[in-house]
Amino acid sequence: MVEKFICEDNPKAAIEITYGSNSSRKITQYLAAGLATLGAVAMGTHLSWTSAAVVMLTSPTSEIPITYDEASWIGSLITLGACAGAIPAGSIATQLGPKRTLQIIALPLLAAWYIIAFSGSVWMLYLARLLAGIGAGAICVAAPMYVAEIAEAKIRGTLGTFFQLQITVGLLLGYILGGTIHDFKLLALISSIVPITFLLTFSFMPESPVFLSSKGTINEARKSLRYFRGKLYDIEDELSRIGENIREATINKGRISELYKSRANAKAMIVSLALMFFQQMSGINVVLFYAEPIFRDSGTSLPSSICAIIIGIVQVLATLLSTVLIDRLGRKILLVISGTVMAICLGTFSLYFYLRELNLDLSCFTIVPLACICIYLVVFSMGYGPIPWMMMGELFTEQTKGLACSISAAFNWTLAFTITKLFPTLLQLLGMGLTFGLFAIISAGGAVFAIVMVPETKGKDVNEVQKLLLGQAVRQVNPINYRDNDEIKTVTIKS
């Protein structure tokens, strides 16, 4: 139960007293978020498969010999499929529920591995990559939706980083397997264990309480929320707020016109799309897809497969660090730091290759490419890696979230396809130095955009975020807990 009192001395300030326990259980939320994003591990193994597989397929002894142009299609078709998978994913998750949607879209990720394992032509490889992309694109929408709908506000940012963290775990797993298994078909068969594990473990998790409430199954929604919050937590107030949001969303059904008629939604759409632009055009998928060829061309003394594994480990550790920082420092400052340091690293990387292309002796600096990429991945994993996906679920109201998330994810994967497919052409036209110099300039633009346009969403609900987008002030919320006759009460002073 919640009681509100207005301060006589300051009518603009209010005191809210909540009766009942506010001690929620966190472990079940962490567990559910971890299992829901296992699909991102499967996605990550598909993304990093090309790093080793392209080397195997283009070798003279390849079972399916391919050209470098065909290799670029194998690398980029997953992003084209992801664009197609992302577009309907929001609507499907709204109709079927994010849990069931995640289970369904794990199937193409699994099927893709078996098609690769039993393929006999480059066209079967194309089909497999398209299927993997469809699953990957849909996961990018459904997984953040599920995590956002089960998480309470105080740990929403931390749980929101799980998606990017699991992608990096999948990338690392793919690099390790690719460095130790030298048959691309056997590599596919072993990688298929990941989506199977996801399907088996995630099936025990409840459906999102938001989805269950939207379908009118209040008792099931109550059970789901009770599972995620624990027996000691008073769930009725939160369940009531979920119901109010759903009723408002039902009255104002999300249409594409809502994304530009409302000034707050229009700005949210601009911010979301811009963050996706700066994420992809910083060259992240180029680095991840072509890690081994890039390091092979850099002249480093370490084997390219070892370099790929090192950057995989660095990315996992950096993303783990972001789970701690994101709810402490906030989204905006991490985006600024991320864009700035990425620009410096890519600029240095660009200069190294530019000087190398001039045939200068850089034998004393062969560690520079690996160091630059490692630092680049650290700051990417703390900022422009997880935050665009997280903010995609924080900027929009319930009635527009599904549509907006699908558009943002589809835009992201369209850019990923474009840059991945064009990378070999850019190398031929500009060389490695100028190509990465272009990525450095775009990353610097991302830092400037974060300073000027991105609102700070840390600890704020959707209504407060919408006010920030409109340039309105948001009241400060300061909760104080105390015990009265063995009952925990929460006093919240809003000014």
C-alpha positions in Angstrom: 0.0 0.0 0.0 1.2 3.5 -0.8 0.2 6.7 1.0 1.1 10.2 -0.4 1.4 13.4 1.7 1.9 16.9 0.5 4.4 19.1 2.5 2.7 22.2 3.8 5.9 24.3 3.6 6.6 23.1 0.0 3.5 22.1 -2.0 5.8 21.0 -4.9 7.4 18.3 -2.7 5.7 15.1 -1.8 6.3 12.2 0.6 5.3 8.7 -0.3 5.2 5.9 2.3 5.0 2.4 1.1 3.9 -0.3 3.6 5.2 -3.8 3.3 8.5 -5.3 2.4 10.5 -3.7 -0.4 13.3 -6.3 -0.2 13.1 -8.0 -3.6 14.9 -11.2 -4.6 17.6 -10.4 -7.2 19.1 -13.9 -7.9 16.1 -15.0 -10.0 16.2 -11.9 -12.1 19.9 -12.4 -12.8 19.3 -16.1 -13.6 16.5 -15.3 -16.0 18.4 -12.6 -17.7 21.4 -14.9 -18.0 19.4 -17.7 -19.5 17.3 -15.4 -21.8 20.5 -14.0 -23.3 22.1 -17.4 -23.9 20.6 -16.9 -27.4 23.1 -14.1 -27.7 25.9 -16.5 -27.0 24.6 -18.6 -30.0 24.5 -15.4 -32.0 28.1 -14.5 -31.1 29.4 -17.9 -32.2 27.8 -17.3 -35.6 29.3 -13.8 -35.8 32.9 -15.0 -35.0 32.6 -18.2 -37.1 33.8 -16.3 -40.2 37.0 -15.2 -38.6 38.4 -18.7 -38.7 36.1 -20.3 -41.4 37.0 -17.7 -44.1 40.7 -18.7 -43.7 39.8 -22.4 -44.0 37.5 -21.9 -47.0 39.9 -19.7 -49.0 42.8 -22.1 -48.5 44.0 -24.2 -51.5 43.0 -27.4 -49.6 39.4 -26.2 -48.9 36.6 -28.8 -49.4 34.4 -25.9 -50.7 36.9 -23.5 -52.4 35.6 -19.9 -52.4 36.7 -16.6 -53.8 37.3 -13.5 -51.6 34.1 -12.0 -53.0 32.2 -15.1 -52.0 33.9 -14.9 -48.6 32.6 -11.3 -48.2 29.0 -12.6 -48.9 29.4 -15.4 -46.3 30.5 -12.8 -43.8 27.8 -10.2 -44.6 24.7 -12.3 -45.3 24.2 -12.9 -41.6 23.6 -9.2 -41.2 21.2 -9.1 -44.1 19.2 -11.9 -42.6 19.3 -10.2 -39.2 17.7 -7.1 -40.8 14.8 -9.3 -42.0 14.5 -11.1 -38.7 14.5 -7.9 -36.6 11.6 -6.2 -38.5 8.7 -8.5 -37.4 10.3 -9.5 -34.1 8.8 -6.8 -31.9 5.2 -7.5 -33.2 5.7 -11.3 -32.7 7.0 -10.8 -29.2 4.0 -8.6 -28.4 1.6 -11.3 -29.7 3.3 -14.5 -28.5 5.4 -13.2 -25.6 9.1 -12.6 -25.5 9.9 -16.0 -23.9 8.1 -18.0 -26.6 9.5 -15.8 -29.3 13.1 -16.4 -28.0 12.5 -20.2 -28.0 11.1 -20.1 -31.6 14.0 -18.0 -33.0 16.6 -20.3 -31.5 15.6 -22.9 -34.1 17.1 -21.1 -37.2 20.3 -20.5 -35.2 20.4 -24.3 -34.6 19.4 -25.2 -38.2 22.1 -23.0 -39.6 24.9 -25.0 -37.9 23.6 -28.3 -39.4 23.3 -26.8 -42.9 26.9 -25.7 -42.6 28.0 -29.1 -41.3 26.4 -31.0 -44.2 26.9 -28.4 -46.9 28.3 -29.2 -50.3 28.3 -25.8 -52.0 28.8 -22.2 -51.3 25.0 -21.7 -51.8 24.3 -23.8 -48.8 26.7 -21.7 -46.8 24.8 -18.6 -48.0 21.5 -20.2 -46.9 22.9 -21.1 -43.5 24.2 -17.6 -42.9 20.8 -16.1 -43.9 19.0 -18.4 -41.4 21.5 -17.5 -38.7 20.9 -13.9 -39.4 17.2 -14.1 -39.1 17.6 -15.7 -35.6 20.2 -13.1 -34.6 18.1 -10.1 -35.7 15.1 -11.4 -33.8 17.1 -12.1 -30.7 18.3 -8.5 -30.7 14.7 -7.4 -30.2 13.2 -10.1 -28.1 16.0 -10.7 -25.5 16.3 -7.0 -24.4 12.4 -6.9 -24.3 12.3 -9.9 -22.0 15.1 -8.6 -19.7 13.6 -5.1 -19.5 10.1 -6.5 -18.6 11.4 -8.8 -15.8 13.9 -6.4 -14.2 13.2 -3.9 -11.5 14.4 -0.3 -12.0 17.4 -0.4 -9.6 19.1 -3.3 -11.5 17.7 -2.7 -15.0 20.9 -1.2 -16.2 23.0 -4.1 -15.0 20.7 -6.7 -16.4 20.6 -4.7 -19.6 24.3 -5.3 -20.1 23.8 -9.1 -20.1 22.8 -9.1 -23.8 26.1 -7.5 -24.9 28.1 -9.6 -22.4 26.6 -12.9 -23.8 27.4 -11.8 -27.3 31.1 -11.3 -26.3 31.1 -14.7 -24.6 29.8 -16.2 -27.8 32.4 -14.3 -29.8 35.2 -15.6 -27.5 33.9 -19.1 -27.7 33.8 -18.9 -31.5 37.4 -17.6 -31.6 38.6 -20.4 -29.2 36.9 -23.1 -31.2 38.0 -21.6 -34.5 41.6 -21.5 -33.2 41.6 -25.2 -32.1 39.3 -26.9 -34.7 40.6 -26.8 -38.3 37.6 -28.3 -40.0 34.8 -25.7 -40.6 32.1 -28.5 -40.6 33.2 -30.0 -37.3 33.4 -26.5 -36.0 29.7 -26.0 -36.9 28.6 -29.3 -35.2 30.3 -28.4 -32.0 28.9 -24.9 -32.0 25.4 -26.3 -32.3 25.6 -27.3 -28.7 25.0 -23.6 -27.7 21.5 -23.1 -29.1 20.5 -26.6 -27.8 21.7 -25.6 -24.3 19.7 -22.4 -24.6 16.5 -24.2 -25.6 16.8 -26.7 -22.7 17.6 -24.3 -19.9 15.5 -21.3 -20.8 12.3 -23.4 -21.0 12.1 -23.4 -17.2 11.8 -19.6 -16.9 8.4 -17.9 -16.5 7.0 -15.7 -19.2 7.3 -11.9 -18.8 4.7 -10.6 -16.2 4.1 -7.6 -18.5 3.1 -9.9 -21.4 0.9 -12.1 -19.1 -0.9 -9.0 -17.8 -1.5 -7.7 -21.3 -3.3 -11.0 -22.1 -5.5 -10.7 -19.1 -4.0 -13.6 -17.2 -3.5 -11.7 -14.0 -3.0 -14.7 -11.8 -0.2 -16.0 -14.0 1.3 -12.5 -14.1 1.2 -12.4 -10.3 3.0 -15.8 -10.1 5.6 -14.6 -12.6 6.3 -11.4 -10.7 6.4 -13.3 -7.4 9.0 -15.6 -8.9 11.2 -12.7 -10.0 10.7 -10.5 -6.9 10.5 -13.2 -4.1 7.9 -14.0 -1.5 8.8 -11.1 0.8 8.2 -8.4 -1.8 4.9 -6.6 -2.1 4.2 -7.1 -5.8 0.6 -5.6 -5.9 1.7 -2.0 -6.4 4.1 -3.0 -9.2 1.4 -5.2 -10.8 -1.0 -2.3 -10.6 1.4 0.0 -12.4 2.0 -2.7 -15.1 -1.8 -2.8 -15.6 -2.1 0.9 -15.9 0.6 1.1 -18.5 -1.0 -1.7 -20.5 -4.4 0.0 -20.4 -2.9 3.2 -21.6 -1.1 1.3 -24.4 -4.4 -0.4 -25.4 -6.1 3.0 -25.7 -3.2 4.5 -27.6 -2.2 1.5 -29.8 1.3 1.9 -31.2 1.2 3.0 -34.8 4.2 4.2 -36.9 2.6 7.7 -36.8 3.1 7.8 -33.0 6.9 7.8 -33.6 6.9 11.1 -35.3 3.7 12.9 -34.2 4.8 12.9 -30.5 7.9 15.2 -30.1 9.2 12.9 -27.3 8.9 9.8 -29.4 10.4 11.5 -32.4 13.5 12.6 -30.4 13.7 9.1 -28.9 13.7 7.6 -32.4 16.4 10.0 -33.5 18.6 9.1 -30.5 18.0 5.4 -30.9 18.8 5.3 -34.6 21.8 7.6 -34.2 23.3 5.4 -31.4 22.8 2.4 -33.7 24.6 4.3 -36.5 27.6 5.2 -34.4 27.8 1.7 -33.0 28.0 0.0 -36.4 29.9 2.6 -38.4 32.7 2.6 -35.8 33.7 -0.6 -37.6 33.0 -3.1 -34.8 31.7 -5.9 -37.0 34.6 -5.4 -39.4 36.9 -6.1 -36.5 34.9 -9.0 -35.2 34.2 -10.7 -38.6 37.7 -10.2 -40.0 39.8 -10.4 -36.9 42.3 -13.1 -38.1 42.8 -11.6 -41.6 43.3 -8.1 -40.1 46.0 -9.3 -37.7 47.6 -11.5 -40.3 48.1 -8.4 -42.5 49.3 -6.2 -39.6 52.7 -8.0 -39.4 52.3 -8.8 -35.7 54.6 -11.5 -34.3 51.7 -13.4 -32.6 49.6 -15.9 -34.6 46.4 -14.3 -35.9 44.2 -16.9 -34.2 45.9 -16.1 -30.8 45.2 -12.4 -31.4 41.6 -13.1 -32.1 41.3 -15.1 -28.8 43.0 -12.3 -26.9 40.5 -9.7 -28.2 37.7 -12.0 -27.3 38.9 -12.3 -23.7 39.4 -8.6 -23.5 35.9 -7.9 -24.7 34.3 -10.3 -22.2 36.2 -8.7 -19.3 35.4 -5.2 -20.4 31.7 -6.0 -20.8 31.7 -7.5 -17.3 33.2 -4.2 -16.0 30.4 -2.4 -17.8 27.8 -4.3 -15.7 29.3 -2.6 -12.6 29.7 0.9 -14.1 26.5 1.4 -16.1 24.3 1.9 -13.0 26.9 3.9 -11.2 28.3 6.3 -13.8 25.2 6.4 -16.1 24.7 5.9 -19.8 25.7 9.3 -21.1 29.2 9.6 -19.6 30.1 6.1 -20.7 29.0 6.9 -24.3 31.2 10.0 -24.3 34.2 8.1 -22.9 33.6 5.2 -25.3 33.3 7.4 -28.5 36.4 9.5 -27.6 38.7 6.6 -26.8 37.5 4.6 -29.7 38.4 7.5 -32.0 41.9 7.7 -30.5 42.5 4.0 -30.9 41.2 3.7 -34.4 43.1 6.8 -35.4 46.4 5.3 -34.1 45.5 1.9 -35.8 44.9 3.9 -39.0 48.2 5.7 -38.8 50.1 2.4 -38.2 48.7 0.9 -41.4 49.1 4.1 -43.4 52.8 4.2 -42.5 53.1 0.5 -43.2 51.6 1.0 -46.6 54.4 3.6 -47.2 56.8 0.7 -46.7 58.3 2.2 -43.5 60.0 -0.1 -41.1 57.6 -0.6 -38.1 59.1 -3.8 -36.8 59.5 -2.2 -33.3 55.8 -1.3 -33.2 54.1 -4.6 -34.2 52.3 -4.7 -30.9 50.5 -1.5 -31.7 47.6 -3.0 -33.8 46.8 -5.5 -31.1 47.0 -2.9 -28.3 44.8 -0.5 -30.2 42.1 -3.1 -31.0 42.1 -4.4 -27.4 41.6 -0.9 -25.9 39.1 -0.1 -28.6 37.1 -3.2 -27.6 37.3 -2.4 -23.9 35.7 1.0 -24.3 33.3 -0.2 -27.0 32.1 -2.9 -24.6 31.6 -0.3 -21.8 29.7 2.2 -23.9 28.7 1.9 -27.6 28.4 -1.9 -27.3 25.6 -2.5 -24.7 24.1 1.0 -24.3 22.3 1.4 -27.7 20.5 -1.9 -27.1 19.7 -1.0 -23.5 18.4 2.5 -24.3 16.3 1.1 -27.1 14.1 -0.4 -24.4 14.3 2.7 -22.1 13.4 5.6 -24.4 10.0 4.5 -25.7 6.5 4.0 -24.1 4.9 0.6 -23.9 2.6 1.4 -26.9 5.5 2.2 -29.2 8.3 0.1 -27.8 7.8 -3.0 -30.0 7.6 -1.1 -33.2 10.5 1.3 -32.3 12.7 -1.6 -31.2 12.1 -3.5 -34.5 12.9 -0.4 -36.6 16.1 0.4 -34.6 17.3 -3.2 -34.7 16.6 -3.5 -38.4 18.5 -0.2 -39.0 21.4 -1.5 -37.0 21.7 -4.7 -39.0 21.2 -2.9 -42.3 24.3 -0.8 -41.4 26.1 -3.9 -40.3 25.5 -5.6 -43.7 26.5 -2.4 -45.6 29.8 -2.0 -43.8 30.7 -5.7 -43.7 30.0 -6.1 -47.4 31.8 -2.9 -48.4 34.9 -3.5 -46.2 36.8 -5.5 -48.8 36.0 -2.9 -51.4 37.1 -0.1 -49.1 40.4 -1.9 -48.5 41.0 -2.0 -52.3 40.1 1.6 -52.8 41.5 3.3 -49.7 43.8 0.8 -48.0 43.6 -0.3 -44.4 44.9 3.0 -43.0 42.4 5.4 -44.6 39.5 2.9 -44.0 40.1 2.8 -40.3 40.7 6.5 -40.3 37.1 6.9 -41.5 35.9 4.7 -38.6 37.9 7.0 -36.2 36.1 10.1 -37.5 32.7 8.5 -37.1 33.6 7.4 -33.5 34.5 11.0 -32.6 31.1 12.1 -34.0 29.5 9.6 -31.7 31.1 11.2 -28.6 29.9 14.6 -29.7 26.4 13.3 -30.3 26.3 11.7 -26.9 27.2 15.1 -25.3 24.6 17.1 -27.2 21.6 14.8 -27.7 21.5 11.7 -25.4 19.5 12.0 -22.2 20.6 10.3 -19.0 18.1 7.4 -18.3 19.8 5.9 -15.3 17.3 5.1 -12.6 14.4 6.8 -14.4 11.1 5.3 -15.5 9.6 5.7 -18.9 7.5 8.8 -18.0 10.6 10.6 -16.6 12.6 9.7 -19.7 9.8 11.1 -21.9 9.9 14.4 -19.9 13.7 14.6 -20.4 13.2 14.1 -24.1 10.9 17.1 -24.1 13.4 19.2 -22.1 11.3 19.2 -18.9 12.8 18.9 -15.4 12.5 15.6 -13.6 11.9 15.5 -9.9 14.7 13.9 -7.8 13.6 10.7 -6.0 15.3 9.8 -2.6 14.0 6.6 -1.0 14.6 6.0 2.8 13.9 2.7 4.4 13.0 2.2 8.1 11.4 -0.4 10.3 8.2 0.3 12.3 6.8 -2.6 14.5 8.6 -5.2 12.4 7.3 -3.8 9.2 9.5 -2.3 6.6 8.4 1.1 5.3 9.8 3.1 2.4 9.7 6.9 2.5 10.3 8.5 -0.8 10.8 12.3 -0.8 10.3 13.9 -4.2 11.3 17.5 -4.8 
